[in-house]
Amino acid sequence: MSDNKEARNEEECRYFLSYSGVRLPLKLLGPLEASELKNRNTYFRATYDAEGKIVSCEKLVYGEVELRHDYSYGADGALARARIAMGEDVSEIDCGADGAPLRS
């Protein structure tokens, strides 16, 4: 349990207005300060690891998580796996050495 807590302490949380593109991981746009969130109905909350790579991203709508992405990376830093949850619907996507999704 303490390892997970230590890992969370190494992660940085940031907020955004939107995203662009269809490639994974999502490219988040329009950085927001935490103080700007109270008047927003919709925004994205993302956590980044110590190396600056996005490890999770949530779309919040009226305070509820509508969409969540979790990313894991290979030793070379390329995206290795993405887990995407929209409510009860969960998809897991394996990625190749170039970070592109593998087709099954």
C-alpha positions as CSV (number, residue, x, y, z in Angstrom):
1,M,0.0,0.0,0.0
2,S,2.8,2.5,0.8
3,D,4.4,1.9,-2.6
4,N,1.2,3.1,-4.3
5,K,1.1,6.2,-2.0
6,E,4.7,7.0,-2.8
7,A,4.0,6.6,-6.5
8,R,1.0,9.0,-6.2
9,N,3.3,11.5,-4.5
10,E,5.6,11.4,-7.5
11,E,2.7,12.1,-9.9
12,E,1.6,15.7,-10.8
13,C,-2.0,16.5,-11.4
14,R,-3.0,19.1,-14.0
15,Y,-6.3,20.4,-15.5
16,F,-7.3,21.2,-19.1
17,L,-10.2,22.5,-21.1
18,S,-10.1,19.9,-23.9
19,Y,-8.0,17.6,-26.1
20,S,-7.2,17.2,-29.8
21,G,-6.5,14.3,-32.2
22,V,-7.3,10.7,-31.9
23,R,-3.9,9.2,-31.1
24,L,-3.1,7.9,-27.7
25,P,-2.2,9.2,-25.2
26,L,-4.6,12.1,-25.5
27,K,-3.1,15.5,-26.3
28,L,-4.7,17.8,-23.7
29,L,-5.2,21.5,-24.5
30,G,-6.0,24.7,-22.7
31,P,-4.3,24.4,-19.3
32,L,-6.4,25.5,-16.3
33,E,-5.4,26.4,-12.8
34,A,-7.1,24.6,-10.0
35,S,-8.7,27.9,-8.9
36,E,-10.4,28.1,-12.3
37,L,-12.4,24.8,-11.9
38,K,-15.2,25.9,-9.6
39,N,-17.1,27.7,-12.4
40,R,-16.6,25.0,-15.0
41,N,-19.0,22.2,-15.7
42,T,-16.6,20.1,-17.9
43,Y,-12.9,19.8,-17.7
44,F,-10.1,17.2,-17.9
45,R,-7.9,16.2,-15.0
46,A,-4.7,14.4,-15.8
47,T,-1.8,13.0,-13.7
48,Y,1.8,12.9,-15.0
49,D,4.7,10.8,-13.8
50,A,8.1,12.2,-12.7
51,E,9.3,12.0,-16.3
52,G,6.3,14.2,-17.5
53,K,4.4,11.4,-19.2
54,I,0.6,11.3,-18.8
55,V,-0.4,8.3,-16.7
56,S,-4.2,9.0,-16.3
57,C,-6.8,11.3,-17.7
58,E,-10.4,11.9,-16.6
59,K,-13.1,13.9,-18.2
60,L,-15.3,15.4,-15.5
61,V,-18.8,16.6,-16.2
62,Y,-20.7,18.2,-13.3
63,G,-18.2,16.7,-10.9
64,E,-18.7,13.1,-12.2
65,V,-16.0,11.1,-14.1
66,E,-17.5,10.4,-17.6
67,L,-14.4,9.0,-19.2
68,R,-11.1,7.7,-17.9
69,H,-7.8,6.8,-19.7
70,D,-5.0,5.0,-17.9
71,Y,-1.6,4.6,-19.7
72,S,1.4,2.4,-19.2
73,Y,4.7,2.8,-20.9
74,G,7.5,0.4,-21.9
75,A,11.1,0.7,-20.8
76,D,11.9,2.8,-23.9
77,G,9.2,5.3,-22.9
78,A,6.8,4.4,-25.7
79,L,3.1,3.9,-24.9
80,A,2.6,0.1,-24.2
81,R,-1.0,-0.1,-23.1
82,A,-4.1,2.0,-22.7
83,R,-7.1,1.3,-20.6
84,I,-10.2,3.4,-21.5
85,A,-13.3,3.4,-19.3
86,M,-16.6,5.0,-20.2
87,G,-19.0,4.1,-17.4
88,E,-19.2,0.3,-17.3
89,D,-17.7,-0.1,-20.8
90,V,-13.9,-0.7,-20.6
91,S,-11.5,-1.3,-23.4
92,E,-7.8,-2.3,-23.2
93,I,-5.5,-1.5,-26.0
94,D,-2.0,-2.9,-26.5
95,C,0.5,-0.8,-28.4
96,G,3.5,-1.6,-30.5
97,A,7.1,-0.4,-30.1
98,D,6.1,2.9,-31.9
99,G,3.2,3.5,-29.4
100,A,0.6,2.9,-32.1
101,P,-2.4,0.6,-31.2
102,L,-2.0,-3.0,-32.3
103,R,-4.9,-4.4,-34.4
104,S,-6.1,-7.8,-33.5
